Amino acid sequence: MTGRTTQEHMEQGKDTRAAAQPGTRQAALIALDWGTTSLRAYLFDAAGEVLDTRVSTAGIMNLPVPAEEGGFDAAFDEACGVWLAQTPALPVLAAGMVGSAQGWLQAPYVETPAGEDALVGGIVKVRAACGVDVAVVPGVLEPGALPNVMRGEETQIFGALSAQPASDAADDSAAGTQAALIGLPGTHAKWAVVEDARIARFYTFMTGEVYAALSAHTILGRTMKRPAAPDTAAFLRGVSVAREHGSAGLLATAFSTRTLGLTEQLAPDEQPDYLSGLVIGHELAGLEAVLARRDVALAACAPQLIGADALCERYKLALAQFGCTGAHLVRHATERGLWRIAVRAGLVSAS
Amino acid sequence: MTGRTTQEHMEQGKDTRAAAQPGTRQAALIALDWGTTSLRAYLFDAAGEVLDTRVSTAGIMNLPVPAEEGGFDAAFDEACGVWLAQTPALPVLAAGMVGSAQGWLQAPYVETPAGEDALVGGIVKVRAACGVDVAVVPGVLEPGALPNVMRGEETQIFGALSAQPASDAADDSAAGTQAALIGLPGTHAKWAVVEDARIARFYTFMTGEVYAALSAHTILGRTMKRPAAPDTAAFLRGVSVAREHGSAGLLATAFSTRTLGLTEQLAPDEQPDYLSGLVIGHELAGLEAVLARRDVALAACAPQLIGADALCERYKLALAQFGCTGAHLVRHATERGLWRIAVRAGLVSAS
């Protein structure tokens, strides 16, 4: 049994870098985004261009064989064996849950404020069965009464910073010196404040996972019907209710999914997107509140969003309801971040 | 296959009414608290004393046979057949989800503000196969942008009001003329404001159900271990975090259950009660906020709590953290409320 691995063409979007064909340039780095449920492997050339990408379902909780039976080696060989066969001496960098206590080798968290040098200083190396050393990027911990942790997002954040207009992926000054707000929607959505090129603080919202649990494992799911197409109006209605009634809390507003249905004000196929709007709206209301404590107005921010396009577009719509109209999507943050850290760590030299 | 039905002795607690022995007094009323997952049947004498109680798992979603095959009749006969065999002409009153669209007969909601007369006016009758008419109490709807509904709790609320000191269950003035706050913790916790003996408005918090979903169906459950005994300190810690960080919202604070564990500040067997404190704390923070909108201070209220003793005691502790020290438990609210409505409906005459 092995995880499914597929080759995929990079979506270039508005990226100005030319699409590279595998084999036409010399490979210089393998970099892995290795999370809980998936493994994405990138092959870079010496200029930081992505030559090839392989995606597998072999996340650390979904290895082809158990970890104690060599599951990490099996997944790594499956994803990267072809590349290493062609270019045996390639350096390898990995970020994400692969560095957690349940990962291949634990890379202890570095604490906020965390810059790229701290991440590089926290890299640990695990030797694969095939003899290759895999450098593992540490996660970031924000200590305190309500600690926060991230693994993988730190790499995407520095990738997003390097994608700023008028910056260059290999330019040390790219992260800039002013504060930036970066959002990473998803199962456990993260919002990070970057100051002076360091992750100063961040917040985690269990938005995606709570939405899934509410939909599948509470009474709310019983009357829901999946719509044929995403229902933006129902989504925005949910955001609006969360924004106006935020202080009542999600425990209270969530029940309106049911009562609006009972009173025939919300059709079954509007309920999934309405609830999605509610939970994302509560996330943004919470974000607005924690930013306000430090005298930062969410409406005045121009957040960079990292994640699946459709989800990020929803966040843009939701943010606009909070008066925050400057949000924009950043693509290829993961690859850019991996490359950037590899350069800083001396695994490759910036061209 | 039938639902399990058991006789049970009433817990008299601090109730000053004498325990009555079945058979020593004349039965005058059967009253049912018929919810989603259970059916509780009470046999009253003409003075409103409970002569006997039978408890069954035959809630409306758990009938002994499907509804369309006579499931309601089967459950009713199983619970009350013995009593009706002894006293065939007994009037029968039922409250709870039995009056919902999925129930025996739908009793359309009455709208807030809802007093006892409105409930009595909304009673519908269904004739059981055995020939007995069952009077079904309607639920209450609060219309609006975020509608709220209850079924069963309205009966408990009037029961609690009748249990006020210096009041009498059959006294029309018992509900008083001043505002009262009544809390009903549970799967879908309700908080009702009663003004001039009418349910003026109420709020629903999905506290119990969200706690269960977070524990069983998110990452938070993975590191939890059930404690040998309830951990009040961990519970109060959770309440405190919710109170201090309420504006960040439950989506944010819930994740601290995991991160405090990762940073060894919260042991696995402290996590369940900590999370319980978090969700109940967010409920109370939300309640405090919605009350404040109408210039009511939660701390100045003396809420009556209806529900399982251990859960109500937890709410008392949590409320005290919000400065609300006047909360007290009300027992036998269900029986009292059923009796009171039966009297008002003329099913029995108050002695």
Interface residues (C-beta under 8 A of the other chain):
Chain A: L141 P143 A145 L146 P147 N148 V149 H188 Y203 T204 F205 M206 T207 E209 V210 A212 A213 L214 A216 H217 T218 I219 V241 H245 G246 S247 A248 G249 L250 L251 A252 T253 A254 F255 S256 T259 L260 L262 T263 Q265 V279 H282 E283 A285 G286 A289 V290
Chain B: L141 P143 A145 L146 P147 N148 V149 H188 Y203 T204 F205 M206 T207 E209 V210 A212 A213 L214 A216 H217 T218 I219 V241 H245 G246 S247 A248 G249 L250 L251 A252 T253 A254 F255 S256 T259 L260 L262 T263 Q265 V279 H282 E283 A285 G286 A289 V290
